[in-house]
Amino acid sequence: MLAIAITALFTLAGIVGVAVVADSLVEARAAWARLMHEGEVMRAGLAVQVAAREMSLRPAPAPRRAMAGRAPAPRRLQPLQACAAA
């Protein structure tokens, strides 16, 4: 019984693996065809417009100071008052 369960588990894992590889192959072929089409358009002298969702804008860089500022002074430790247990 255990051997049958192990065999079924490996068979199921193999089928899932083959399905994942097949799906990746289909997506890769579609991406390759899209790239080849865009290459033909570029060679024809036309520009490809990127969809708005694929564009990402970087945030503006922080302004830089002309001079380096002073390093902050090290903080001094405050003495703690001792409390004795009564």
C-alpha positions in Angstrom: 0.0 0.0 0.0 2.8 2.4 0.9 4.5 1.6 -2.5 1.4 2.5 -4.4 1.0 5.8 -2.5 4.7 6.7 -3.1 4.3 5.8 -6.8 1.1 7.9 -7.1 2.9 10.9 -5.4 5.9 10.8 -7.7 3.6 10.4 -10.7 1.5 13.4 -9.7 4.7 15.4 -9.1 6.0 14.5 -12.5 2.7 15.5 -14.2 2.7 18.8 -12.4 6.4 19.4 -13.4 5.7 18.6 -17.1 2.7 21.0 -17.0 4.8 23.8 -15.5 7.5 23.4 -18.1 4.9 23.3 -20.9 3.3 26.5 -19.6 6.7 28.2 -19.4 7.4 27.1 -23.0 4.1 28.6 -24.3 4.8 31.9 -22.5 8.4 32.0 -23.8 7.2 31.4 -27.3 4.7 34.3 -27.0 7.4 36.6 -25.6 9.8 35.6 -28.4 7.2 36.3 -31.1 6.5 39.7 -29.4 10.2 40.6 -29.4 10.6 39.6 -33.0 7.6 41.7 -34.0 9.0 44.7 -32.1 12.4 44.2 -33.8 10.7 44.3 -37.2 8.9 47.5 -36.3 12.1 49.1 -35.0 14.0 48.1 -38.2 11.1 49.7 -40.2 11.9 53.0 -38.5 8.8 53.2 -36.3 9.0 53.6 -32.5 7.3 51.2 -30.2 5.2 53.0 -27.5 5.5 51.4 -24.1 2.3 50.7 -22.2 1.8 53.0 -19.2 1.8 50.1 -16.7 5.3 49.0 -17.9 6.9 52.4 -17.3 8.3 53.2 -13.9 9.5 56.6 -12.8 12.3 57.0 -10.4 11.8 59.3 -7.4 13.7 62.5 -7.6 17.2 62.3 -6.0 17.6 64.0 -2.6 19.2 67.5 -2.9 22.9 67.5 -2.2 24.6 70.0 0.1 27.4 72.2 -1.2 29.4 71.8 2.1 29.6 68.9 4.4 27.9 69.6 7.8 29.4 68.9 11.2 29.1 65.5 12.6 26.6 65.4 15.5 28.1 65.6 18.9 28.1 62.3 20.9 25.3 62.1 23.4 26.3 62.2 27.0 24.8 59.6 29.3 22.6 60.9 32.0 23.3 59.6 35.4 20.6 57.4 36.9 19.5 57.7 40.4 19.9 54.5 42.4 16.9 53.1 44.1 17.2 50.8 47.1 14.6 48.2 47.9 13.1 48.8 51.3 
